[in-house]
C-alpha cells in the first residue's frame, strides 16, 4: 500500500487494539487466573493426568469466555437496522422496552 493508506493504517490498528483490550478484558482476566493457578503450589502436587484434566476444565472456560467476548464485539460493531419486520409481518422501528442483546 502507498500514499494516504500508509498514514492511516497505524490509527486503525491502534483503534482495533484499544477495542480488543476493552472487549476481551474478561478473557484476559480468566487467562491470568489460569496462569496463576499453574504457578501455584497446588498444581505441583497433581499428577500429570490430574493436571491435564483440571487444565482442560480451565481451558474450556477460557474458550467459552473468548467466544462470548467475541460475540459481544460483533454486537457492538453491528449496524442497527432502521426497521425490521416481525414474524407477524408488523414493522418494528425501535426496540421494545426491556429488551437487550
DRENZA-170094 format. One line per 5 residues: number of its first residue (from 0); their letters; for each residue y, x, z of N, C-alpha, C, O. Coordinates in Angstrom, 1 decimal. Atoms other than C-alpha are relative to their C-alpha. Example, Ala and Ser with C-alpha at 12.3 -4.5 7.8 and 13.67 -1.06 7.14 Angstrom:
! residues 2
0) AS) -1.2/0.9/0.0/-4.5/12.3/7.8/1.2/0.9/0.0/1.2/1.9/0.7  -1.1/-0.9/0.0/-1.1/13.7/7.1/1.1/-0.8/0.8/2.2/-0.3/0.9 $
! end
This chain:
! residues 101
0) XXXXX) -1.2/0.8/0.0/0.0/0.0/0.0/1.2/0.9/0.0/1.2/2.0/0.5  -1.2/-0.8/0.0/3.5/1.1/-0.5/1.2/-0.9/0.1/1.1/-2.1/0.1  -1.2/0.8/-0.1/7.1/0.0/-0.1/0.2/-0.7/1.4/-0.2/-0.2/2.4  -0.3/0.8/-1.2/8.0/-2.7/2.4/-1.2/-0.3/0.9/-1.2/-0.4/2.1  1.2/0.2/-0.7/4.4/-3.4/3.3/-0.3/1.1/1.0/-0.8/0.8/2.1 $
5) XXXXX) 0.3/-1.1/-0.9/4.0/0.0/4.8/0.9/0.0/1.3/0.5/0.3/2.4  -0.9/0.1/-1.2/7.0/-0.5/7.1/-0.3/-1.1/0.9/-0.2/-0.9/2.1  0.3/1.1/-0.9/5.9/-3.9/8.4/-1.4/0.0/0.6/-1.6/-0.6/1.6  1.4/0.0/-0.5/2.2/-3.1/9.0/-0.1/0.3/1.4/-0.8/-0.4/2.1  0.1/-0.3/-1.4/2.7/-1.5/12.4/0.4/-1.2/0.9/-0.2/-1.4/2.0 $
10) XXXXX) -0.5/1.2/-0.8/4.6/-4.6/13.6/-1.2/-1.0/0.1/-1.4/-1.6/1.2  1.1/1.0/0.0/1.7/-6.8/12.6/-1.1/0.5/0.9/-1.7/-0.3/1.7  1.1/-0.6/-0.8/-0.9/-4.5/14.2/0.4/-0.1/1.5/-0.4/-0.5/2.3  -0.4/0.0/-1.4/1.2/-4.3/17.4/0.0/-1.5/0.5/-0.4/-1.7/1.6  0.0/1.4/-0.4/1.6/-8.1/17.5/-1.5/-0.5/0.2/-1.8/-1.2/1.2 $
15) XXXXX) 1.4/0.4/-0.1/-2.2/-8.6/16.9/-0.6/0.6/1.3/-1.3/-0.1/2.0  0.5/-0.6/-1.2/-3.0/-6.2/19.7/0.6/-0.7/1.3/-0.1/-0.9/2.2  -0.6/0.7/-1.2/-0.5/-7.9/22.1/-0.7/-1.3/0.2/-1.0/-1.7/1.3  0.6/1.3/-0.1/-2.0/-11.3/21.3/-1.5/0.2/0.5/-1.9/-0.6/1.3  1.3/-0.2/-0.3/-5.5/-9.9/21.6/-0.2/0.3/1.5/-1.1/-0.2/2.2 $
20) XXXXX) 0.0/-0.3/-1.4/-4.8/-8.4/25.1/0.2/-1.2/0.8/-0.4/-1.4/1.9  -0.3/1.2/-0.8/-3.4/-11.7/26.3/-1.1/-1.0/0.0/-1.5/-1.5/1.0  1.0/1.0/0.2/-6.1/-13.9/24.9/-1.3/0.5/0.6/-2.1/-0.3/1.2  1.3/-0.5/-0.4/-9.1/-11.7/25.7/0.1/0.6/1.5/-0.8/1.4/1.8  -0.2/-0.5/-1.4/-7.9/-10.9/29.3/-1.2/-0.3/0.9/-1.7/0.6/1.6 $
25) XXXXX) 1.2/0.4/-0.8/-10.8/-12.8/30.9/-1.2/0.8/-0.4/-2.0/1.2/0.5  1.1/-0.8/0.5/-13.3/-10.9/28.7/0.1/1.4/0.6/-0.8/2.0/1.0  -0.2/-1.3/-0.5/-11.7/-7.6/29.7/-0.3/0.1/1.5/-0.9/1.1/1.9  0.3/0.0/-1.5/-11.9/-8.5/33.4/-1.5/-0.1/0.2/-2.0/0.6/1.1  1.4/0.1/-0.1/-15.5/-9.5/33.0/-0.7/1.3/-0.3/-1.6/1.7/0.4 $
30) XXXXX) 0.5/-1.3/0.3/-16.3/-6.2/31.3/0.2/0.9/1.1/-0.8/1.7/1.5  -0.3/-0.9/-1.2/-14.7/-4.3/34.2/-0.9/-0.4/1.2/-1.3/0.5/1.9  0.9/0.4/-1.0/-16.8/-6.3/36.6/-1.4/0.6/-0.2/-2.1/1.1/0.7  1.3/-0.5/0.3/-20.0/-5.3/34.8/0.0/1.5/0.2/-1.0/2.1/0.7  -0.1/-1.5/-0.2/-18.9/-1.6/34.7/0.0/0.3/1.5/-0.7/1.3/1.9 $
35) XXXXX) 0.0/-0.3/-1.4/-18.1/-1.7/38.4/-1.3/-0.2/0.6/-1.8/0.6/1.5  1.3/0.2/-0.5/-21.4/-3.2/39.1/-1.0/1.1/-0.4/-1.8/1.6/0.5  0.9/-1.1/0.4/-23.2/-0.5/37.1/0.3/1.3/0.7/-0.6/2.1/0.9  -0.4/-1.2/-0.8/-21.3/2.2/39.1/-0.4/-0.2/1.4/-0.3/0.8/2.2  0.2/0.3/-1.4/-22.3/0.6/42.4/-1.3/0.6/0.5/-2.2/1.0/-0.3 $
40) XXXXX) 1.2/-0.5/-0.6/-24.9/1.9/44.8/-1.2/-0.9/-0.2/-2.3/-0.5/-0.4  1.0/1.1/0.2/-26.8/-1.4/44.4/-0.8/0.3/-1.3/-2.1/0.1/-1.2  0.8/-0.1/1.3/-27.8/-0.6/40.8/-0.8/1.3/0.0/-1.8/1.3/-0.7  0.8/-1.2/0.0/-29.1/2.9/41.6/-1.3/-0.3/0.7/-2.3/0.5/0.5  1.2/0.4/-0.7/-31.7/1.2/43.8/-0.9/-0.9/-0.8/-2.0/-1.2/-0.3 $
45) XXXXX) 0.8/0.9/0.8/-33.0/-1.0/41.0/-0.9/0.8/-0.9/-0.6/1.9/-1.3  0.9/-0.6/1.0/-36.0/-0.2/38.8/0.7/-0.2/-1.4/1.6/-1.0/-1.5  -0.5/0.1/1.3/-35.3/0.2/35.1/-0.1/-1.5/-0.5/0.8/-2.0/-1.2  0.2/1.4/0.4/-36.8/-3.3/34.5/1.0/-0.9/0.7/1.5/-1.8/0.0  -0.9/0.9/-0.7/-34.7/-4.9/37.2/1.5/0.2/-0.5/2.2/-0.7/-0.7 $
50) XXXXX) -1.3/-0.3/0.5/-31.6/-3.1/35.9/0.2/-0.7/-1.4/1.3/-1.3/-1.6  -0.1/0.6/1.4/-32.3/-4.3/32.3/0.1/-1.5/0.1/0.9/-2.1/-0.6  0.0/1.5/-0.2/-32.9/-7.9/33.5/1.4/-0.4/0.5/2.0/-1.4/-0.1  -1.3/0.4/-0.5/-29.7/-8.0/35.5/1.1/0.2/-1.0/2.1/-0.5/-1.1  -1.0/-0.4/1.1/-27.7/-6.3/32.7/0.0/-1.1/-1.1/1.1/-1.4/-1.7 $
55) XXXXX) 0.0/1.0/1.0/-28.9/-8.9/30.3/0.8/-1.3/0.4/1.5/-1.9/-0.3  -0.7/1.2/-0.5/-27.6/-11.7/32.5/1.5/0.3/0.0/2.3/-0.6/-0.4  -1.4/-0.4/0.0/-24.2/-9.9/33.0/0.5/0.0/-1.5/1.6/-0.4/-1.8  -0.4/-0.1/1.4/-24.1/-9.2/29.2/0.2/-1.3/-0.6/1.1/-1.5/-1.4  -0.1/1.3/0.6/-24.8/-12.7/28.3/1.3/-0.8/0.4/1.9/-1.4/-0.4 $
60) XXXXX) -1.3/0.6/-0.5/-21.9/-13.9/30.5/1.2/0.6/-0.7/2.1/-0.1/-1.0  -1.1/-0.7/0.7/-19.6/-11.3/28.9/0.1/-0.6/-1.4/1.2/-0.9/-1.9  0.0/0.5/1.4/-20.6/-12.5/25.4/0.5/-1.5/0.0/1.2/-1.9/-0.9  -0.5/1.4/0.0/-20.0/-16.2/26.4/1.5/0.0/0.2/2.2/-0.8/-0.4  -1.5/-0.1/-0.2/-16.5/-15.2/27.7/0.7/0.4/-1.3/1.7/-0.1/-1.6 $
65) XXXXX) -0.6/-0.5/1.3/-15.8/-13.3/24.5/0.1/-1.1/-1.0/1.1/-1.3/-1.7  0.0/1.1/1.0/-16.8/-16.3/22.4/1.1/-1.0/0.4/1.8/-1.5/-0.5  -1.0/0.9/-0.4/-14.6/-18.6/24.5/1.4/0.5/-0.3/2.2/-0.3/-0.7  -1.3/-0.6/0.3/-11.7/-16.3/24.3/0.4/0.0/-1.5/1.5/-0.3/-1.9  -0.2/0.1/1.5/-12.1/-16.1/20.5/0.3/-1.4/-0.4/1.2/-1.6/-1.2 $
70) XXXXX) -0.3/1.4/0.4/-12.2/-19.9/20.2/1.4/-0.4/0.5/2.1/-1.2/-0.2  -1.3/0.3/-0.5/-9.1/-20.1/22.4/1.1/0.6/-1.0/2.1/0.0/-1.2  -0.9/-0.7/0.9/-7.4/-17.6/20.0/0.1/-0.8/-1.3/1.2/-1.0/-1.8  0.0/0.8/1.2/-8.4/-19.7/17.0/0.9/-1.3/0.2/1.6/-1.7/-0.7  -0.8/1.2/-0.3/-6.9/-22.8/18.7/1.5/0.3/0.0/2.2/-0.5/-0.5 $
75) XXXXX) -1.5/-0.4/0.0/-3.6/-21.0/19.3/0.5/0.2/-1.4/1.7/-0.2/-1.7  -0.5/-0.3/1.3/-3.4/-20.0/15.7/-0.1/-1.2/-1.0/0.4/-1.1/-2.1  0.3/1.1/0.8/-4.5/-23.3/14.3/1.3/-0.8/-0.3/2.1/-1.0/0.6  -1.2/0.8/0.4/-1.8/-25.2/12.3/-0.3/-1.5/0.3/-1.3/-2.1/-0.1  0.2/1.4/-0.3/-1.4/-28.7/13.7/0.4/-0.8/-1.2/1.4/-0.6/-1.9 $
80) XXXXX) -0.2/0.9/1.1/-1.6/-31.4/11.1/1.1/-1.0/0.4/1.1/-1.5/1.6  -1.0/1.0/-0.3/1.3/-33.8/10.9/-0.6/-1.4/0.3/-0.1/-2.1/1.2  0.7/1.2/-0.2/-1.1/-36.7/10.8/-1.5/0.1/-0.3/-1.8/0.8/-1.3  1.4/0.1/0.3/-4.8/-37.3/11.0/-0.4/-1.4/-0.1/0.3/-2.3/0.5  0.5/1.3/0.0/-6.9/-40.3/10.3/-1.2/-0.1/0.8/-2.2/0.7/0.6 $
85) XXXXX) 1.1/0.2/-0.9/-9.3/-41.6/12.9/-1.2/-0.6/-0.7/-1.1/-1.0/-1.9  1.2/0.6/0.6/-12.8/-42.9/12.3/0.2/-1.4/-0.5/-0.5/-1.8/-1.5  -0.3/1.3/0.4/-11.4/-46.4/12.0/1.0/-0.1/-1.1/1.4/-1.2/-1.5  -1.0/0.0/1.1/-9.0/-45.4/9.2/1.4/-0.1/0.5/2.3/-0.3/-0.3  -1.3/0.1/-0.5/-6.0/-45.5/11.5/0.6/1.4/0.1/0.0/2.3/0.6 $
90) XXXXX) -0.8/-1.3/0.0/-3.4/-42.7/11.1/0.4/0.3/1.4/0.9/-0.6/2.2  -0.4/-0.5/-1.3/-2.6/-40.7/14.2/1.1/1.1/-0.3/0.8/2.1/-0.9  -1.1/-0.9/0.3/0.8/-39.0/14.1/0.3/0.9/1.2/1.1/1.9/1.0  -0.2/-0.8/-1.1/0.7/-37.5/17.6/-1.2/0.0/0.9/-1.9/-1.0/0.9  1.1/0.0/-0.9/-1.8/-36.5/20.3/0.1/-1.1/1.0/1.2/-1.5/1.4 $
95) XXXXX) 0.0/1.0/-1.0/-2.9/-39.1/22.7/0.3/0.6/1.4/-0.1/1.7/1.6  -0.3/-0.5/-1.3/-1.7/-38.8/26.3/-1.3/0.4/0.7/-2.3/-0.3/0.7  1.2/-0.4/-0.7/-4.1/-36.8/28.4/-1.0/0.8/-0.8/-2.0/1.2/-0.2  0.9/-0.7/0.8/-5.8/-35.1/25.5/0.4/1.4/-0.1/1.5/1.7/-0.4  -0.2/-1.4/0.2/-6.2/-31.4/25.3/-1.1/0.6/-0.9/-2.0/-0.1/-1.2 $
100) X) 1.1/-0.6/0.8/-8.2/-29.0/23.2/-1.1/0.4/0.9/-2.1/1.0/0.4 $
! end
